[in-house]
Amino acid sequence: MSGDSLVAGSLVVADYVVFALMLVVSAAVGFYYAWDSRGRESSREFLTGGRRLTALPVSLSLTASFMSSITVLSNPADVYCFGAIFVFFSLAYTLSIMVVSEVFLPVSYRLSITSAYEYLEMRFNRATLSKKMILYTGIVIYGPALALSQVVDLNLWGGIISTGAVCTLYCTLGGLKAVIWTDVFQIGIMIAGFLSVIIKAVILQGGVSTIISDAQQGGRLNFWDFDINPLRRHTFWTITIGGTFAWIVVNGTNQAQIQRYVACKSITHARVALFINLLGLCIFLASSVFAGLCLFSVFKNCDPWTAGLVSTPDQLIPYLVMGTLTSHPGLPGLFLAAVYSGALSTVSSSINALATVTLEDLIKPHTNMSEKHLYWMSKGLSFFYGVLCISFAGLASVMGGMMQAGASISGILQGPVLGVFLLGILFPFANSKGGFLGLVSGLVASLCVGVGSIIYPSPPSMTRPLPLSTEGCNFTGSFNWTTTAPPTEPSFSITTLNSDVEGNWHSPSYLYFSLIGTVAAISVGLIVSLITGGLSERVDSRLTLLKEDTISYHLFKLFLDKVSGAKRITTNSEKELGNTNMAFCDTEMDLKSSIPDNTMNVSH
């Protein structure tokens, strides 16, 4: 089956019922945890779940927090346009989570910090970083609503207000516990929605082998691109190296993630949650890559974007859904719920994180409020930021293309912050002067390359868009979905830049922005700290990474013991081993005293 034969349908009552059920269940979780927390009304209970959460729900919440509507809409479209090399983000996920588990998690959990910037205040000082969290969560609500409203018959502001209101409700009522358990429910909805699209596409195309064959013939299986050119958008190296640093920022310094680590009942639960989260990320990545290949197989002869049937690549998946699933009432509604579940999981994490930062960094240090008053203040802040997010969705609707540039600049700013975190954790001699100037230098470096890439976007020779065809389109055919846009070529295929701009150094891959800012911040921070007497300053060892904090240190020590040969076990050596082994750190083994005296005299 080809894309030219699709006839777009419309939503029916069953679809709206499925969508409404998703919203009702999400709200119900908030009501339940508001009732369950009676008698434990404290800000710490509301914002961190009382540090009693286990690995499984936290891991699913970690996955849901950053597998947003972008995963459902944008990632398959990226594979459709640029190929399946996107799959190498699995390496970036793996490397970043290993670094976070070894470097960031031990320090954050030991200090029991509830704010990401609380560590930087403890390690350096309040002047090092301003307490700002850029409120782009409105885009997360507005983006999927806009993409869906132009393809399905769903009112734009109806989707924005309903999801924003429900999200604000359960965040305000239930706190972090409600956010986490709602994430668990919503990640199930996202998986079901993804699978419904993939399974239907496989059936339409006659099997997985047909989809893989079409992808091969269309050049979408472009895995083996090892070009080291840093200006290339996606290669093995840009995704593995640049993507690793980008995801260290997400998993290591993001407020929403740190809150979830600290909410676990032990550091072991936090580490297990991280690695279960890795499995979830890889499953979603594989699903989005295969969904992109399904898109290409269906539309290989009639690209809806080039033909003007959709206005952006993000609308390709909804267009496919409305053309293939409307014969099964309820399934389009399930997909709709999946997209909005992605938005809800991200926005709820942001609302909870913003409330935490405001309370811990701006209110607590300057007041003597009781825990009960802080608890109600937490609820009030959650409600305030929820309303603010809906307002920002309205602002996004009038700013148009400017929002993409703003979101890009937001990403650019995270690299220098990562650099300052690493400076404080890994280098005990780093001081506040080094931290401040390192941050400024990192911002200058990353803004130079980031803003330069916005002004001088990468040419097609660097982004390598793959060919799309409209040869099989039947423009006189019957399409129920209408558009005022005339058939047009994709914007990236007609971009023309002169040879000077094409080779301009301001256009590295967007994945290197975090790396550039991080390296600049660390380099300048180290030099300034050494010059300004950092070696003579004393730092609380709890604020830096100790070798004993890491799993790799204990594994390496175990390996050395194995290589050097096992020592002969004696009562003294067993006692020493029992007192120093991390597995028995709270147990003292005294073999001699445990042996009855009468066994010491053995007759021969």
Summary of the structure (lengths in Angstrom):
residues: 604
radius of gyration: 26.8
end to end distance: 90.6
largest distance: 106.3
contacts: 2138
relative contact order: 0.16
helix: 71%
strand: 0%
